[in-house]
Amino acid sequence: MTTLSIPISSELAAFIESLVKSGRASNKADAVRRALTYFAEEQAVNAVLEAQREPNLKGNLRDLMKKI
């Protein structure tokens, strides 16, 4: 596993702390990992939706999703 050190705003730091205090994340690293996972999943869904809008798109949508 790789460790990153990044600057964040005080607002984001407070949000991360609130996630930990509320039990939605087990620690700060967990909160950030969950946020990045959510972002990656959102990007994948958006890519599938964008591909679905392509006028010359052919094939099964499930097969196309597996390629992304």
C-alpha distances in whole Angstrom, upper triangle without the diagonal:
4,7,10,13,16,20,21,24,26,27,23,22,25,24,21,22,25,22,21,25,26,24,22,19,18,16,16,12,13,16,14,12,15,17,15,15,19,19,18,20,23,23,23,26,27,27,29,31,32,32,35,37,37,41,41,38,39,37,36,33,31,31,30,27,26,26,24
4,7,10,13,17,18,22,24,25,21,20,24,23,20,22,24,22,21,25,26,24,23,19,19,17,15,12,14,16,13,12,15,16,14,15,19,19,17,20,23,22,23,26,27,27,29,31,32,32,35,37,37,41,41,38,39,38,37,34,32,32,31,28,27,26,24
4,7,10,13,15,19,20,22,19,17,21,20,17,19,22,20,19,23,24,23,22,18,17,15,13,10,12,14,12,11,15,16,14,16,19,19,18,21,23,23,24,27,28,28,30,32,33,34,36,38,39,42,43,40,41,40,39,36,35,35,33,30,29,29,26
4,6,10,12,16,18,19,16,15,19,19,16,18,21,20,19,22,24,23,22,18,18,15,13,10,13,14,11,11,15,15,13,15,18,17,17,21,22,21,23,26,26,27,29,31,31,33,35,36,37,41,41,39,41,40,39,36,35,35,33,30,29,29,26
4,7,10,13,15,17,14,13,17,17,15,17,20,19,19,22,24,23,22,19,19,16,12,11,14,15,12,13,17,16,15,18,20,19,20,23,24,23,26,28,28,29,32,33,33,35,37,38,39,43,43,41,43,43,42,38,37,38,36,33,33,32,29
4,6,10,13,14,12,11,15,16,14,16,19,18,19,21,23,23,22,19,20,16,13,12,15,14,11,13,16,14,14,17,19,17,18,22,22,22,24,27,26,27,30,31,31,33,36,36,37,41,42,40,42,42,41,37,37,37,35,32,32,32,28
4,7,9,12,10,10,13,14,13,15,18,18,19,21,23,24,22,20,21,17,14,14,17,15,13,16,18,16,16,19,20,19,20,24,23,23,26,28,27,29,32,32,32,35,37,37,38,42,43,41,44,44,43,39,39,39,37,34,35,34,31
4,7,8,6,7,10,11,10,13,15,15,16,19,20,21,20,18,19,16,12,13,16,13,11,15,16,14,14,18,18,17,19,22,21,22,25,26,26,27,30,31,31,33,35,36,37,41,42,40,43,43,41,38,37,38,36,33,34,34,30
4,5,5,6,9,10,11,12,14,16,17,18,20,22,20,19,21,18,14,16,18,15,14,17,18,15,17,20,20,18,21,24,23,23,27,28,27,29,32,32,32,35,36,36,38,42,43,42,44,44,43,39,39,40,38,35,36,36,32
4,5,5,6,9,10,10,12,14,15,16,18,20,19,18,20,17,14,16,18,15,15,18,19,17,18,22,21,21,24,26,25,26,29,30,29,32,34,34,34,37,39,39,41,45,46,45,47,47,45,42,41,43,40,37,38,39,35
4,5,5,6,9,10,11,12,14,15,16,19,17,17,19,17,14,16,18,14,14,18,18,15,17,20,19,19,22,24,23,24,27,28,27,30,32,32,32,35,36,37,39,42,44,42,45,45,43,39,39,41,38,35,37,37,33
4,5,5,6,9,10,11,12,14,15,17,15,14,17,14,11,13,14,11,10,14,14,11,14,17,16,15,19,21,20,21,24,25,24,27,29,29,30,33,34,34,36,40,42,40,42,42,40,37,36,38,35,32,33,34,30
4,5,5,6,9,10,11,12,14,16,15,13,15,12,9,11,13,10,10,14,15,13,15,18,18,18,21,23,22,24,26,27,27,30,32,32,33,36,37,38,40,43,45,43,45,44,43,39,38,40,38,34,35,36,32
4,5,5,6,9,10,10,12,14,14,13,15,13,10,14,15,12,12,16,16,14,17,20,19,19,23,24,23,25,28,29,29,31,33,33,34,37,38,39,41,44,46,44,46,46,44,40,39,41,39,36,37,38,34
4,5,5,6,9,10,11,12,11,11,14,12,10,13,13,9,10,14,13,11,15,17,16,16,20,21,20,22,25,25,25,28,30,30,31,34,35,35,38,41,43,41,43,42,40,37,36,38,36,33,34,35,31
4,5,5,6,9,10,11,10,8,11,9,6,9,9,6,8,11,11,10,13,15,15,15,18,20,20,22,24,25,25,28,30,30,31,34,35,36,38,42,43,41,43,42,40,36,35,37,35,32,32,33,30
4,5,5,6,9,10,10,9,10,8,7,11,11,9,11,14,14,13,16,18,18,19,22,23,23,25,28,28,29,31,33,33,35,37,38,39,42,45,47,44,46,45,43,39,38,40,39,35,36,37,33
4,5,5,6,8,9,9,11,10,10,13,13,10,12,15,14,14,17,19,18,19,22,23,23,25,27,27,28,31,33,33,34,37,37,38,41,44,46,44,46,44,42,39,37,40,38,35,35,37,33
4,6,5,6,5,6,8,8,8,11,10,7,10,12,11,11,14,15,15,17,19,20,20,23,25,25,26,28,30,30,32,34,35,36,39,42,44,41,43,41,39,35,34,36,35,31,32,34,30
4,5,5,6,5,6,5,7,10,9,7,11,13,12,13,16,17,17,19,21,22,22,25,27,27,29,31,32,33,34,37,37,39,41,45,46,43,45,44,41,38,36,38,37,33,34,35,32
4,5,8,8,9,9,10,13,12,11,14,16,15,16,19,20,20,22,25,25,25,28,30,30,31,34,35,35,37,40,40,42,44,48,49,46,48,46,44,40,39,41,40,36,37,38,35
4,6,8,9,11,12,15,13,11,15,17,15,16,19,20,19,21,24,24,24,27,28,28,30,32,33,33,36,38,38,40,42,46,47,44,46,44,42,38,37,39,38,35,35,37,34
4,5,6,9,11,13,11,10,14,15,13,15,18,18,17,20,22,22,23,26,27,27,29,32,32,33,35,37,37,39,42,45,46,43,45,43,40,37,35,37,37,33,33,35,33
4,7,9,10,12,9,8,12,12,10,11,15,15,14,17,19,18,19,22,24,23,25,28,28,29,31,33,34,35,38,41,43,40,41,39,37,33,31,34,33,29,30,32,29
4,6,7,8,6,5,9,10,8,10,13,13,13,16,18,18,19,22,23,24,25,28,29,29,31,33,34,36,38,42,43,40,41,39,37,34,32,34,33,29,29,31,28
4,7,8,6,7,11,11,10,13,15,15,16,19,20,21,22,25,26,26,28,30,31,32,34,36,37,39,41,45,45,42,44,42,39,36,34,36,35,31,31,33,30
4,6,5,6,9,10,11,13,15,15,17,19,20,21,23,25,26,27,29,31,32,33,35,36,38,39,41,45,46,43,44,43,40,37,35,37,36,32,32,33,31
4,5,5,6,9,10,11,13,14,15,17,19,20,21,23,25,26,27,29,31,32,33,35,36,38,40,43,44,42,43,42,40,37,35,36,35,32,32,32,29
4,5,5,6,9,10,11,12,14,15,16,18,20,21,23,24,26,27,29,30,31,33,35,36,38,42,42,40,41,40,38,35,33,34,33,29,29,30,27
4,5,5,6,9,10,10,12,14,15,16,18,20,21,22,24,26,27,28,30,32,33,35,37,40,41,38,39,38,36,32,30,32,31,27,27,28,25
4,6,5,6,9,10,11,12,14,15,16,18,20,21,23,24,26,27,28,30,32,33,35,39,40,37,39,37,35,32,30,32,31,27,27,28,25
4,5,5,6,9,10,10,12,14,15,16,18,20,21,23,25,26,27,29,30,32,33,37,38,35,37,36,34,31,29,31,29,26,26,27,23
4,5,5,6,9,10,11,12,14,15,17,18,20,21,23,24,26,27,29,31,32,36,36,34,35,34,32,29,27,28,27,23,23,24,21
4,5,5,6,9,10,10,12,14,15,16,18,20,21,22,24,26,27,29,31,34,35,32,34,32,30,27,25,27,25,22,22,23,20
4,5,5,6,9,10,10,12,14,15,16,18,20,21,22,24,26,27,29,33,34,31,33,32,30,27,25,27,25,22,23,23,20
4,5,5,6,9,10,10,12,14,15,16,19,20,21,23,24,26,27,31,32,29,31,30,28,25,24,25,23,20,20,21,17
4,5,5,6,9,10,11,12,14,15,17,18,20,21,23,25,26,30,31,28,29,28,26,23,21,22,21,17,18,18,15
4,5,5,6,9,10,11,12,14,16,16,18,20,21,23,25,28,30,27,28,27,25,22,20,22,21,17,18,19,16
4,5,5,6,9,10,10,12,14,15,16,18,20,21,23,27,28,25,27,27,25,21,21,22,20,17,18,18,15
4,5,5,6,9,10,11,13,14,15,17,19,20,22,25,26,23,25,24,23,19,18,19,17,14,15,15,12
4,5,5,6,9,10,11,12,14,15,17,19,20,24,25,22,23,22,20,17,16,17,15,12,13,14,11
4,5,5,6,9,10,11,12,14,15,17,19,22,24,21,23,22,21,17,17,18,16,13,15,16,12
4,5,5,6,9,10,10,12,14,15,17,21,22,19,21,21,20,16,16,18,15,12,14,14,10
4,5,5,6,9,10,11,12,15,16,19,20,17,19,18,17,13,13,14,11,8,10,10,7
4,5,5,6,9,10,11,13,15,18,19,16,18,17,16,12,12,14,12,9,11,12,9
4,5,5,6,8,10,11,13,16,18,16,18,18,17,13,14,16,13,11,14,14,11
4,5,5,6,9,10,11,15,16,13,15,16,15,12,13,14,10,9,12,11,8
4,5,5,6,9,10,14,14,11,13,13,12,8,9,11,8,6,10,10,8
4,5,5,7,9,12,14,12,14,14,13,10,12,14,11,10,13,13,11
4,5,5,7,10,12,10,13,15,15,12,14,15,12,11,15,14,12
4,5,5,9,10,7,10,11,12,9,12,12,8,9,12,11,10
4,6,8,9,7,9,10,10,8,11,12,9,10,14,13,12
4,6,9,8,11,13,13,11,15,16,13,14,17,16,15
4,6,5,9,12,13,12,15,15,12,14,17,16,15
4,6,9,12,14,14,17,17,15,17,20,18,18
4,6,10,13,13,17,16,13,16,19,17,18
4,7,9,9,13,12,10,13,15,14,14
4,7,9,12,10,9,13,14,14,15
4,6,9,7,7,11,12,12,14
4,5,5,6,9,10,11,13
4,5,5,6,9,10,11
4,5,5,6,9,10
4,5,5,7,9
4,5,5,7
4,5,5
4,6
4
